[in-house]
Structures are given as C-alpha cells and as structure tokens.
Amino acid sequence: MADKRQKILTYKEYANWGEDERCEVLDGKIISMAPSPQPSHQEISMQLSIEIGSILRGKGCKAFAAPIDVFLFEDTHHKWIDENVRNWVIPDLIVVCDPSMIKRNKILGAPDLVVEIISSSSAKIDRIDKRLAYQRAGVKEYWIIDPANQLVEVYRLRNHSLELQDVFKREDIIPVHVLNELEIDLAVIFPERDE
C-alpha cells in the first residue's frame, strides 16, 4: 500500500485495483486509504441515509451512501476519460438533484449536499482538504458529523466559499438548506449514550 500512496494516480489505474481496496484522490495524490469505519460511524450513516432517503422517495433528488465515487471536477457536458481524472472522493453520503450527473458507477460533478462522518484519523482531511475541494467544485452544502461529540457542523456555499453556518447538537433539529422541506431530528441520528 505504501508504494501506491507515493505515485500520481488516475482513475483508470484505480479501477484496476481489487474491489476491496478504496481510496480518495485529489490532484492525483491519495489523501485517504482508510480501513472500514467503526460501528458508531456506520450506525450514524445508516440512520441518516434512512431519514434523507425516505423524505426524497419519489422526488427529483436522490441520496447515495458510501461507497460511490464522485468526480468533483468533471461534468456531463464535456467528454471525459477515466485516465485523465485525477480527483475523486467517496463521501459518506451525498444528495444529487441533477439526474444527468448520475452515471452507472460514479457521480459526475458537485453534489448538492455532501456529508462526511469524521474519525480521529480523517478529521484533518475532512475539515481542510476535502472541504476546500468541495468548495472549489461548488458543493452547496457540506456537513461534518462528529460522532464522538455528537455534533454536526453545517457549511454553506456563499461567494464561492464554504462558510460555517451553524453547529448542531444531538437535541437539535437540523434543516437541510438545499432541500427546503427537509429537517432531520439529530436525536434519531445519534445513538443514545449510556451515562
């Protein structure tokens, strides 16, 4: 694995790896080759997917949970070739409202909403590297979920910058700004803690 991290990688090369190997790449450099997430991460991801997915059922927007490759800087209007792609991420959850972005095995372009669930090993990547990439790509809304502290940081795109709008706690109801009618009760998302 160490030698894979050192080289500049294209999506075409990555597509030839084994199915159990996943990574995220920005500017051709691997930024994350994380092992499978912890159960608390998966529980939050599952509950959030259920909540958002059920509200979106039958509507134009679609929710996707990891793993799904997102080509942030590619779009459906240009001919794109996998060997030229040097930027892709695998967010924990995304919402896409433009059906032309949804391809057989990837998403082309910036999702409307991106959610990352951080761990101690991914916090810097999610807060800095990926936030800046999402900002550059034009993601409208970005959530960083902190399972350890049961907090959600909500960033919204304003003047080409993803700015922190608010921080929500377990007892809060969080609005999804890109989906006007959608609100999420965080008590449903975060597991109860034993005192």
GROMACS elastic network, one bead per residue, 0.5 to 0.9 nm:
[ bonds ]
;  ai    aj funct       b0    kb
    1     4     6  0.52191   500
    1     5     6  0.66536   500
    1    33     6  0.87731   500
    2     5     6  0.53193   500
    2     6     6  0.68386   500
    3     6     6  0.53352   500
    3     7     6  0.70537   500
    4     7     6  0.59609   500
    4     8     6  0.85229   500
    4     9     6  0.81217   500
    4    30     6  0.80681   500
    5     8     6  0.80786   500
    5     9     6  0.85589   500
    5    29     6  0.70789   500
    5    30     6  0.55977   500
    5    31     6  0.82333   500
    5    32     6  0.89959   500
    5    33     6  0.86289   500
    6     9     6  0.89317   500
    6    29     6  0.76060   500
    6    30     6  0.79742   500
    7    28     6  0.80012   500
    7    29     6  0.70630   500
    7    30     6  0.83768   500
    8    27     6  0.80350   500
    8    29     6  0.54627   500
    8    30     6  0.79178   500
    8    86     6  0.81178   500
    9    12     6  0.83526   500
    9    13     6  0.65723   500
    9    14     6  0.70527   500
    9    25     6  0.75728   500
    9    27     6  0.85819   500
    9    29     6  0.63445   500
    9    30     6  0.74416   500
    9    85     6  0.87601   500
    9    86     6  0.65099   500
   10    13     6  0.54074   500
   10    14     6  0.63890   500
   10    15     6  0.87463   500
   10    25     6  0.85186   500
   10    28     6  0.62310   500
   10    82     6  0.71756   500
   10    83     6  0.54950   500
   10    84     6  0.63928   500
   10    85     6  0.56317   500
   10    86     6  0.50083   500
   10    87     6  0.80264   500
   11    15     6  0.59861   500
   11    16     6  0.87993   500
   11    25     6  0.87548   500
   11    28     6  0.87726   500
   11    82     6  0.53504   500
   11    83     6  0.58356   500
   11    84     6  0.74303   500
   11    85     6  0.55769   500
   11    86     6  0.63876   500
   11    87     6  0.79751   500
   11    88     6  0.78931   500
   12    15     6  0.51838   500
   12    16     6  0.69171   500
   12    81     6  0.84719   500
   12    82     6  0.50323   500
   12    84     6  0.79491   500
   12    85     6  0.78159   500
   13    16     6  0.54920   500
   13    17     6  0.72187   500
   13    82     6  0.86924   500
   13    83     6  0.73316   500
   14    17     6  0.54016   500
   14    18     6  0.87602   500
   14    21     6  0.89549   500
   14    22     6  0.83586   500
   14    23     6  0.83227   500
   15    18     6  0.80811   500
   15    19     6  0.85695   500
   15    82     6  0.87946   500
   16    19     6  0.85934   500
   17    20     6  0.82444   500
   17    21     6  0.65363   500
   17    22     6  0.83410   500
   18    21     6  0.55865   500
   18    22     6  0.84896   500
   19    22     6  0.74899   500
   21    33     6  0.79952   500
   22    32     6  0.85400   500
   22    33     6  0.62823   500
   22    34     6  0.78763   500
   22    35     6  0.87783   500
   22    67     6  0.86072   500
   22    90     6  0.86006   500
   23    30     6  0.66021   500
   23    31     6  0.74923   500
   23    32     6  0.54962   500
   23    34     6  0.73385   500
   23    88     6  0.87292   500
   23    89     6  0.76902   500
   23    90     6  0.77465   500
   24    29     6  0.83398   500
   24    30     6  0.57639   500
   24    31     6  0.57551   500
   24    32     6  0.52710   500
   24    33     6  0.68847   500
   24    69     6  0.84817   500
   24    87     6  0.77818   500
   24    88     6  0.58359   500
   24    90     6  0.62878   500
   25    28     6  0.56898   500
   25    29     6  0.52326   500
   25    31     6  0.55677   500
   25    32     6  0.73040   500
   25    86     6  0.66359   500
   25    87     6  0.51847   500
   25    88     6  0.53499   500
   25    89     6  0.63231   500
   26    29     6  0.54369   500
   26    30     6  0.66280   500
   26    31     6  0.67573   500
   26    86     6  0.63413   500
   26    88     6  0.64764   500
   26    89     6  0.78147   500
   26   129     6  0.84431   500
   26   130     6  0.84888   500
   26   133     6  0.78917   500
   27    30     6  0.84777   500
   27    85     6  0.88419   500
   27    86     6  0.53010   500
   27    87     6  0.55633   500
   27    88     6  0.89318   500
   28    85     6  0.80529   500
   28    87     6  0.62450   500
   28    88     6  0.89685   500
   29    86     6  0.78275   500
   29    87     6  0.83631   500
   30    33     6  0.73581   500
   31   125     6  0.72812   500
   31   129     6  0.82493   500
   32   122     6  0.78762   500
   32   125     6  0.78895   500
   34    37     6  0.78866   500
   34   121     6  0.82372   500
   34   122     6  0.81905   500
   37    40     6  0.81594   500
   37    41     6  0.60393   500
   37    42     6  0.65787   500
   37   119     6  0.85792   500
   38    41     6  0.53482   500
   38    42     6  0.64483   500
   38    43     6  0.87841   500
   38   119     6  0.88416   500
   39    43     6  0.60157   500
   39    44     6  0.86507   500
   40    43     6  0.50727   500
   40    44     6  0.63019   500
   40    45     6  0.85620   500
   40   147     6  0.70905   500
   40   148     6  0.88784   500
   40   190     6  0.86951   500
   40   191     6  0.79852   500
   41    44     6  0.53744   500
   41    45     6  0.61661   500
   41    46     6  0.86157   500
   41   117     6  0.65934   500
   41   118     6  0.80709   500
   41   119     6  0.81969   500
   41   147     6  0.68647   500
   42    46     6  0.59627   500
   42    47     6  0.85545   500
   43    46     6  0.51639   500
   43    47     6  0.61988   500
   43    48     6  0.85581   500
   43   189     6  0.79986   500
   43   190     6  0.81023   500
   43   191     6  0.77845   500
   44    47     6  0.52664   500
   44    48     6  0.60539   500
   44    49     6  0.84228   500
   44   117     6  0.81303   500
   44   145     6  0.88295   500
   44   147     6  0.77591   500
   44   188     6  0.89264   500
   44   189     6  0.54813   500
   44   190     6  0.60489   500
   44   191     6  0.75897   500
   45    48     6  0.52708   500
   45    49     6  0.60086   500
   45    50     6  0.85937   500
   45    65     6  0.75865   500
   45    66     6  0.88134   500
   45    92     6  0.69406   500
   45    93     6  0.73876   500
   45   117     6  0.76462   500
   45   189     6  0.81048   500
   46    49     6  0.50868   500
   46    50     6  0.61792   500
   46    51     6  0.86963   500
   46    65     6  0.83002   500
   46   189     6  0.84608   500
   47    50     6  0.51043   500
   47    51     6  0.62190   500
   47    52     6  0.86794   500
   47   188     6  0.71190   500
   47   189     6  0.53555   500
   47   190     6  0.82570   500
   48    51     6  0.51141   500
   48    52     6  0.60826   500
   48    53     6  0.81211   500
   48    93     6  0.84128   500
   48   184     6  0.81777   500
   48   186     6  0.88802   500
   48   188     6  0.83009   500
   48   189     6  0.58771   500
   49    52     6  0.53691   500
   49    53     6  0.55515   500
   49    54     6  0.81749   500
   49    63     6  0.72607   500
   49    64     6  0.76985   500
   49    65     6  0.66907   500
   49    93     6  0.72744   500
   50    53     6  0.51401   500
   50    54     6  0.58747   500
   50    55     6  0.85423   500
   51    54     6  0.54922   500
   51    55     6  0.64722   500
   51    56     6  0.88106   500
   51   184     6  0.71404   500
   51   185     6  0.89724   500
   51   188     6  0.86334   500
   51   189     6  0.84317   500
   52    55     6  0.53124   500
   52    56     6  0.61937   500
   52    57     6  0.86885   500
   52    62     6  0.89239   500
   52    63     6  0.69246   500
   52    95     6  0.86797   500
   52   182     6  0.79154   500
   52   183     6  0.88283   500
   52   184     6  0.78767   500
   53    56     6  0.51477   500
   53    57     6  0.61023   500
   53    62     6  0.73234   500
   53    63     6  0.58309   500
   53    64     6  0.83522   500
   54    57     6  0.52508   500
   54    58     6  0.89332   500
   55    58     6  0.84956   500
   55    59     6  0.82795   500
   55   182     6  0.72008   500
   56    59     6  0.52402   500
   56    60     6  0.75280   500
   56    61     6  0.63529   500
   56    62     6  0.64747   500
   56    63     6  0.75263   500
   56   182     6  0.88050   500
   57    60     6  0.84963   500
   57    61     6  0.85025   500
   57    62     6  0.79109   500
   58    61     6  0.85953   500
   59    62     6  0.76594   500
   60    96     6  0.87600   500
   60    97     6  0.60818   500
   60    98     6  0.78737   500
   60    99     6  0.78040   500
   61    95     6  0.65828   500
   61    96     6  0.55084   500
   61    98     6  0.70753   500
   61    99     6  0.77110   500
   61   179     6  0.87064   500
   62    94     6  0.82470   500
   62    95     6  0.55433   500
   62    96     6  0.53957   500
   62    97     6  0.63177   500
   62    98     6  0.87579   500
   62    99     6  0.82970   500
   63    93     6  0.70536   500
   63    94     6  0.56272   500
   63    96     6  0.64835   500
   63    97     6  0.88401   500
   64    67     6  0.83805   500
   64    68     6  0.73621   500
   64    92     6  0.83820   500
   64    93     6  0.56384   500
   64    94     6  0.53376   500
   64    95     6  0.64222   500
   64    96     6  0.80803   500
   65    68     6  0.70237   500
   65    91     6  0.76120   500
   65    92     6  0.56650   500
   65    94     6  0.65523   500
   66    69     6  0.82135   500
   66    90     6  0.62330   500
   66    91     6  0.60959   500
   66    93     6  0.60099   500
   66    94     6  0.84185   500
   67    90     6  0.58875   500
   67    91     6  0.74206   500
   67    92     6  0.72373   500
   67    93     6  0.86273   500
   68    89     6  0.81933   500
   68    90     6  0.55796   500
   68    91     6  0.74594   500
   68    92     6  0.86388   500
   68    93     6  0.88400   500
   68   105     6  0.73112   500
   68   106     6  0.61524   500
   68   107     6  0.75521   500
   69    88     6  0.62413   500
   69    89     6  0.58107   500
   69    90     6  0.50785   500
   69    91     6  0.79917   500
   69   105     6  0.73333   500
   69   107     6  0.63472   500
   69   108     6  0.88146   500
   70    73     6  0.89164   500
   70    87     6  0.84883   500
   70    88     6  0.53101   500
   70    89     6  0.53106   500
   70    90     6  0.61421   500
   70    91     6  0.77601   500
   70   106     6  0.58133   500
   70   108     6  0.61975   500
   70   109     6  0.70809   500
   70   110     6  0.77925   500
   70   111     6  0.82554   500
   71    74     6  0.56511   500
   71    75     6  0.81526   500
   71    85     6  0.76847   500
   71    86     6  0.87133   500
   71    87     6  0.61983   500
   71    89     6  0.68982   500
   71   106     6  0.72260   500
   71   107     6  0.60112   500
   71   109     6  0.57020   500
   71   110     6  0.76779   500
   72    75     6  0.81216   500
   72    87     6  0.67871   500
   72    88     6  0.62051   500
   72    89     6  0.75596   500
   72   107     6  0.80219   500
   72   108     6  0.64343   500
   72   110     6  0.50545   500
   72   111     6  0.80058   500
   72   133     6  0.79054   500
   72   134     6  0.74213   500
   72   136     6  0.88866   500
   72   137     6  0.58023   500
   72   138     6  0.87004   500
   72   139     6  0.88122   500
   73    85     6  0.86645   500
   73    87     6  0.71537   500
   73    88     6  0.83128   500
   73   108     6  0.74986   500
   73   109     6  0.55300   500
   73   110     6  0.71727   500
   73   136     6  0.85724   500
   73   137     6  0.59259   500
   74    77     6  0.86739   500
   74    78     6  0.76574   500
   74    80     6  0.70912   500
   74    85     6  0.80022   500
   74    87     6  0.88672   500
   74   107     6  0.89359   500
   74   108     6  0.54212   500
   74   109     6  0.51800   500
   74   110     6  0.84447   500
   75    78     6  0.61420   500
   75    79     6  0.84083   500
   75    80     6  0.79865   500
   75   101     6  0.71242   500
   75   107     6  0.89399   500
   75   108     6  0.51723   500
   75   109     6  0.50105   500
   75   110     6  0.84931   500
   76    79     6  0.75028   500
   76    80     6  0.82660   500
   76   100     6  0.66701   500
   76   101     6  0.62789   500
   76   108     6  0.64847   500
   76   109     6  0.77103   500
   77    80     6  0.89343   500
   80    83     6  0.88277   500
   80    84     6  0.75116   500
   80    85     6  0.78613   500
   81    84     6  0.56683   500
   81    85     6  0.68743   500
   82    85     6  0.52714   500
   82    86     6  0.85732   500
   83    86     6  0.80489   500
   85    88     6  0.77158   500
   89   130     6  0.82319   500
   90    93     6  0.84511   500
   91    94     6  0.67081   500
   91   114     6  0.66504   500
   91   115     6  0.64323   500
   91   116     6  0.58308   500
   91   117     6  0.86084   500
   92   114     6  0.77710   500
   92   115     6  0.58290   500
   92   116     6  0.51545   500
   92   117     6  0.65170   500
   93   113     6  0.81752   500
   93   114     6  0.60210   500
   93   115     6  0.50451   500
   93   116     6  0.68533   500
   93   117     6  0.88290   500
   94   111     6  0.62805   500
   94   112     6  0.74539   500
   94   113     6  0.54537   500
   94   115     6  0.61436   500
   94   116     6  0.89664   500
   95   111     6  0.59083   500
   95   112     6  0.57083   500
   95   113     6  0.50247   500
   95   114     6  0.67048   500
   95   115     6  0.88261   500
   96    99     6  0.72469   500
   96   101     6  0.76271   500
   96   102     6  0.78805   500
   96   107     6  0.85520   500
   96   110     6  0.82126   500
   96   112     6  0.54762   500
   96   113     6  0.71272   500
   97   100     6  0.89826   500
   97   101     6  0.85078   500
   97   111     6  0.75967   500
   97   112     6  0.66629   500
   98   101     6  0.58029   500
   98   102     6  0.76504   500
   98   111     6  0.84475   500
   98   112     6  0.86809   500
   99   102     6  0.54975   500
   99   103     6  0.86527   500
  100   103     6  0.75252   500
  100   108     6  0.83272   500
  101   106     6  0.84310   500
  101   107     6  0.55034   500
  101   109     6  0.64269   500
  101   110     6  0.85998   500
  101   111     6  0.85082   500
  102   105     6  0.81824   500
  102   106     6  0.65819   500
  102   108     6  0.66364   500
  103   106     6  0.52995   500
  103   107     6  0.58441   500
  103   108     6  0.72843   500
  104   107     6  0.83690   500
  107   110     6  0.82209   500
  107   111     6  0.80528   500
  108   111     6  0.85087   500
  109   137     6  0.73650   500
  109   138     6  0.87576   500
  109   139     6  0.89415   500
  110   113     6  0.84993   500
  110   114     6  0.87986   500
  110   134     6  0.72858   500
  110   137     6  0.56621   500
  110   138     6  0.60169   500
  110   139     6  0.52430   500
  110   140     6  0.83394   500
  111   114     6  0.64683   500
  111   134     6  0.89037   500
  111   137     6  0.89884   500
  111   138     6  0.83240   500
  111   139     6  0.58049   500
  111   140     6  0.77329   500
  111   141     6  0.87321   500
  112   138     6  0.84294   500
  112   139     6  0.55429   500
  112   140     6  0.52957   500
  112   141     6  0.63542   500
  112   142     6  0.85546   500
  112   178     6  0.66670   500
  113   139     6  0.64889   500
  113   140     6  0.62536   500
  113   142     6  0.57645   500
  113   143     6  0.77839   500
  113   176     6  0.85018   500
  113   177     6  0.89687   500
  113   178     6  0.70212   500
  114   134     6  0.82590   500
  114   139     6  0.72388   500
  114   140     6  0.84509   500
  114   141     6  0.64975   500
  114   143     6  0.63191   500
  114   144     6  0.86558   500
  115   141     6  0.86046   500
  115   142     6  0.58855   500
  115   144     6  0.60153   500
  115   145     6  0.73092   500
  116   126     6  0.68233   500
  116   142     6  0.79833   500
  116   143     6  0.63065   500
  116   144     6  0.50737   500
  116   145     6  0.61473   500
  116   146     6  0.88210   500
  117   122     6  0.86161   500
  117   123     6  0.86771   500
  117   126     6  0.83961   500
  117   143     6  0.83233   500
  117   144     6  0.59155   500
  117   146     6  0.61480   500
  117   147     6  0.71678   500
  118   121     6  0.78537   500
  118   122     6  0.55996   500
  118   123     6  0.52398   500
  118   124     6  0.88517   500
  118   126     6  0.68934   500
  118   127     6  0.87476   500
  118   144     6  0.68069   500
  118   145     6  0.60971   500
  118   146     6  0.55506   500
  118   147     6  0.72052   500
  118   148     6  0.89153   500
  119   122     6  0.51829   500
  119   123     6  0.57779   500
  119   146     6  0.73419   500
  119   147     6  0.77327   500
  119   148     6  0.81140   500
  120   123     6  0.56384   500
  120   124     6  0.83128   500
  121   124     6  0.75970   500
  121   125     6  0.83072   500
  122   125     6  0.53203   500
  122   126     6  0.60202   500
  122   127     6  0.84575   500
  123   126     6  0.52357   500
  123   127     6  0.58914   500
  123   128     6  0.82919   500
  123   144     6  0.89850   500
  123   146     6  0.87662   500
  124   127     6  0.51941   500
  124   128     6  0.57389   500
  124   129     6  0.72640   500
  124   130     6  0.88625   500
  125   128     6  0.54961   500
  125   130     6  0.59101   500
  125   131     6  0.80795   500
  126   129     6  0.61851   500
  126   130     6  0.50255   500
  126   131     6  0.60995   500
  126   144     6  0.74729   500
  127   130     6  0.65992   500
  127   131     6  0.55922   500
  127   132     6  0.82300   500
  127   144     6  0.75855   500
  128   131     6  0.52718   500
  128   132     6  0.60122   500
  128   133     6  0.85526   500
  129   132     6  0.54520   500
  129   133     6  0.63179   500
  129   134     6  0.87368   500
  130   134     6  0.59563   500
  130   135     6  0.83557   500
  131   134     6  0.50656   500
  131   135     6  0.60367   500
  131   136     6  0.86026   500
  131   142     6  0.77529   500
  131   162     6  0.74298   500
  132   136     6  0.61155   500
  132   137     6  0.85462   500
  132   161     6  0.85009   500
  132   162     6  0.78589   500
  133   136     6  0.50854   500
  133   137     6  0.61217   500
  133   138     6  0.86246   500
  133   139     6  0.89163   500
  134   137     6  0.50735   500
  134   138     6  0.61675   500
  134   139     6  0.53035   500
  134   140     6  0.85710   500
  134   142     6  0.79175   500
  134   162     6  0.80096   500
  135   138     6  0.52049   500
  135   139     6  0.59125   500
  135   140     6  0.80756   500
  135   142     6  0.89386   500
  135   157     6  0.70743   500
  135   160     6  0.66801   500
  135   161     6  0.58262   500
  135   162     6  0.54713   500
  136   139     6  0.79002   500
  136   160     6  0.73553   500
  136   161     6  0.79737   500
  136   162     6  0.89666   500
  138   141     6  0.89664   500
  138   157     6  0.72869   500
  138   160     6  0.70284   500
  138   161     6  0.85187   500
  138   162     6  0.86514   500
  139   142     6  0.70306   500
  139   156     6  0.82915   500
  139   157     6  0.69218   500
  139   162     6  0.81172   500
  140   155     6  0.83676   500
  140   156     6  0.57984   500
  140   158     6  0.83047   500
  140   162     6  0.77696   500
  140   177     6  0.87948   500
  140   178     6  0.71766   500
  141   154     6  0.72315   500
  141   155     6  0.57330   500
  141   157     6  0.62332   500
  141   162     6  0.75985   500
  141   176     6  0.82471   500
  141   177     6  0.73335   500
  141   178     6  0.68863   500
  142   153     6  0.81691   500
  142   154     6  0.59566   500
  142   155     6  0.50098   500
  142   156     6  0.63946   500
  142   157     6  0.83525   500
  142   162     6  0.76227   500
  143   152     6  0.64464   500
  143   153     6  0.55743   500
  143   155     6  0.62019   500
  143   156     6  0.88000   500
  144   151     6  0.82741   500
  144   152     6  0.56425   500
  144   153     6  0.51193   500
  144   154     6  0.67183   500
  144   155     6  0.82632   500
  145   149     6  0.89759   500
  145   150     6  0.74140   500
  145   151     6  0.59605   500
  145   153     6  0.64850   500
  145   154     6  0.88058   500
  146   149     6  0.57335   500
  146   150     6  0.55909   500
  146   151     6  0.51857   500
  146   152     6  0.61863   500
  146   153     6  0.81348   500
  147   151     6  0.68181   500
  147   152     6  0.86184   500
  147   190     6  0.73794   500
  148   151     6  0.80772   500
  149   169     6  0.84418   500
  149   170     6  0.89847   500
  150   168     6  0.85448   500
  150   169     6  0.61525   500
  150   170     6  0.57555   500
  150   186     6  0.86981   500
  150   190     6  0.64775   500
  150   191     6  0.88405   500
  151   167     6  0.67016   500
  151   168     6  0.55827   500
  151   170     6  0.65405   500
  151   186     6  0.88802   500
  151   190     6  0.89543   500
  152   166     6  0.83094   500
  152   167     6  0.55706   500
  152   168     6  0.50906   500
  152   169     6  0.66502   500
  152   170     6  0.84517   500
  152   174     6  0.86855   500
  152   186     6  0.87717   500
  153   164     6  0.69632   500
  153   165     6  0.77536   500
  153   166     6  0.60868   500
  153   168     6  0.65071   500
  154   163     6  0.82950   500
  154   164     6  0.58634   500
  154   165     6  0.56764   500
  154   166     6  0.54686   500
  154   167     6  0.61951   500
  154   168     6  0.79230   500
  155   162     6  0.54731   500
  155   163     6  0.50291   500
  155   165     6  0.53815   500
  155   166     6  0.73562   500
  156   161     6  0.78150   500
  156   162     6  0.51081   500
  156   163     6  0.54598   500
  156   164     6  0.66188   500
  156   165     6  0.64247   500
  156   177     6  0.83325   500
  157   160     6  0.60059   500
  157   161     6  0.52643   500
  157   163     6  0.62629   500
  158   161     6  0.52551   500
  158   162     6  0.63037   500
  158   163     6  0.67710   500
  159   162     6  0.83733   500
  162   165     6  0.89108   500
  164   167     6  0.79947   500
  168   171     6  0.80849   500
  168   172     6  0.59728   500
  168   173     6  0.78107   500
  168   174     6  0.68756   500
  168   186     6  0.82793   500
  169   172     6  0.54594   500
  169   173     6  0.85176   500
  169   186     6  0.72793   500
  169   187     6  0.87518   500
  170   173     6  0.82347   500
  170   185     6  0.80825   500
  170   187     6  0.52248   500
  170   188     6  0.85342   500
  170   189     6  0.80587   500
  170   190     6  0.64499   500
  171   185     6  0.76182   500
  171   186     6  0.62454   500
  171   187     6  0.56890   500
  172   184     6  0.85589   500
  172   185     6  0.64113   500
  172   186     6  0.59106   500
  172   187     6  0.73992   500
  173   183     6  0.64221   500
  173   184     6  0.54976   500
  173   186     6  0.58880   500
  173   187     6  0.81727   500
  174   182     6  0.86728   500
  174   183     6  0.54833   500
  174   184     6  0.51464   500
  174   185     6  0.63877   500
  174   186     6  0.70001   500
  175   178     6  0.89337   500
  175   179     6  0.83014   500
  175   180     6  0.78119   500
  175   181     6  0.81723   500
  175   182     6  0.61784   500
  175   184     6  0.64094   500
  175   185     6  0.89486   500
  176   179     6  0.54375   500
  176   180     6  0.65795   500
  176   181     6  0.78206   500
  176   182     6  0.55621   500
  176   183     6  0.58323   500
  176   184     6  0.75642   500
  177   180     6  0.56226   500
  177   181     6  0.84941   500
  177   182     6  0.78702   500
  177   183     6  0.88334   500
  178   182     6  0.86419   500
  179   182     6  0.55468   500
  179   183     6  0.85911   500
  180   183     6  0.83321   500
  184   187     6  0.87615   500
  184   188     6  0.80293   500
  184   189     6  0.81362   500
  185   188     6  0.56994   500
  185   189     6  0.70383   500
  186   190     6  0.60315   500
  187   190     6  0.55275   500
  187   191     6  0.73389   500
  187   192     6  0.78661   500
  188   191     6  0.72734   500
  188   192     6  0.89991   500
  190   193     6  0.88026   500
